[in-house]
Amino acid sequence: MTLVQNHQQRLSGNKLLLALGLALTLGACSPKVGVLRSPDHRGADVGSTTGGSDKAGSSKTNESGAEVGTPSKRVLDNSISLVLPFQLDRLNPQALSKEDVKRSSVALDFYQGFQLGLDELAKQGKSFALNVIDSRDNETRNSAIAQSDDVSESALIVGPVYPKEIQAFGRSFSDKAVLQINPLAASRASDFNLSNLVSLTPSIDVHTRAMANRAARDYSTGDVVIIYNTSDNDARQFLSGFMSEIKRLKPAAQIKSVSSITQLNESLTTTGNNLLVTGTTDKFQLRTLLNNLEAKSNESFYSFNLYGHPLWDRIDFSMYENFSNYNPVISVESHLKGWTTNVKQFKDLYYNLYGVNPSDYSYKGYDAAKYFGGLLAKYGTKYASHITKENFDGLFSAYAFEHNDAWGYVNNAVTYKLYRGSAFQLN
């Protein structure tokens, strides 16, 4: 692998994608960071570049005068393979289109954020070797990548991204002492059943437990918890296990499970708070529910605390004038605070380098690099034993891992948003 000691000019997002597609070698931006070997797109071996890699033990100087050669043992101990779906095999380097950029945007944004995270660690004297591989969103290709020499030499695997890719890669990757990071998929870890998998995005089960915890915390004697069941998939997944969890947390709580507006109304109390839990994201179901709450509020004095699905953060509730009166609360993965100095600095840096604002994937990539790169630099190949001991509070994500022998590491860190004004805001 090639090493570069000088600071090189970054490319804008579109130009960077084209450069990756042409399999050019990109230099790291900070001292002691390994060069990124770009994904192949011409059928070469996984991770190779058009010019081929330097032979082991060789040393020479590149055009800018930087020394290149075999990485030190310290860098190899901190080697990372980043397996992302750039899908560069579908790229026409002679005519880069908006569709090409859109297709690769998730991978590109995460990669750019991840690189900036390693750059920041490098300024503190850390050393890494980063190998970037195009998974192409292809199961067969991922199986081959998992058995490649490039991946076998890595101390950490970040990716693939999509569930089928994750499963194909994980089944073919034999060294379970090396962790495989699931960076974006919110699937249940038990769906993959990979003992070395680290799932960064909290699954719906984590949100269910978090919301049960919030409702139990809000509950007082005289209140009633009403679980409103609807038929849509989001609701069923979110409410699965909710009753048993809140009973565990609050054994004396009065809990009622209903599946119609009529049953809901019959369960309401005027002597305490009505803690109404619903997981529906269906517009018709929401309109029916909220119109009923409006009618009941006008009819008599009812106090509501409304607990909803994490996806409510993407729904416009401004048409419901009194929505905020129900004290709506949701659990969310992100705790991004756009007004803080650290977030503003990252956003400005990212924009200056790439000409666009960072997406959620960019922030996630940055946080993942800071956390796992930090663990690698601190503990070397023994980093895995520290994941459940060291929590993390990043720009976008927080990590609090729990380990299961069958399906690996699950992130239980979520936060809450309350509806204020016309949007959900961090609690």
Secondary structure, 3 states (H helix, E strand, C coil): CCEECCCCCCCCHHHHHHHHHCCCEECCCCCCEECEECCCCCCCCCCCCCCCCCCCCCEEECCCCCEEECCCHHHHHCEEEEEECCCHHHCCCCCCCHHHHHHHHHHHHHHHHHHHHHHHHHCCCCCEEEEEEECCCCHHHHHHHHCCHHHHCCCEEECCCCHHHHHHHHHHCCCCCCEEEECCCCCCHHHHCCCCEEECCCCHHHHHHHHHHHHHHHCCCCCEEEEECCCCHHHHHHHCCHHHHHHHHCCCCCEEEECCHHHHHHHCCCCCEEEEEECCCCHHHHHHHHHHHHHHHHHCCCEEEEECCHHHHHCCCCCCCCHHHHCCEEEECCCCCCCCHHHHHHHHHHHHHHCCCCCHHHHHHHHHHHHHHHHHHHHHHHHHHHCCCCCEECCCCEECEEEECCCEEEECCCEEEEEECCEEEEC
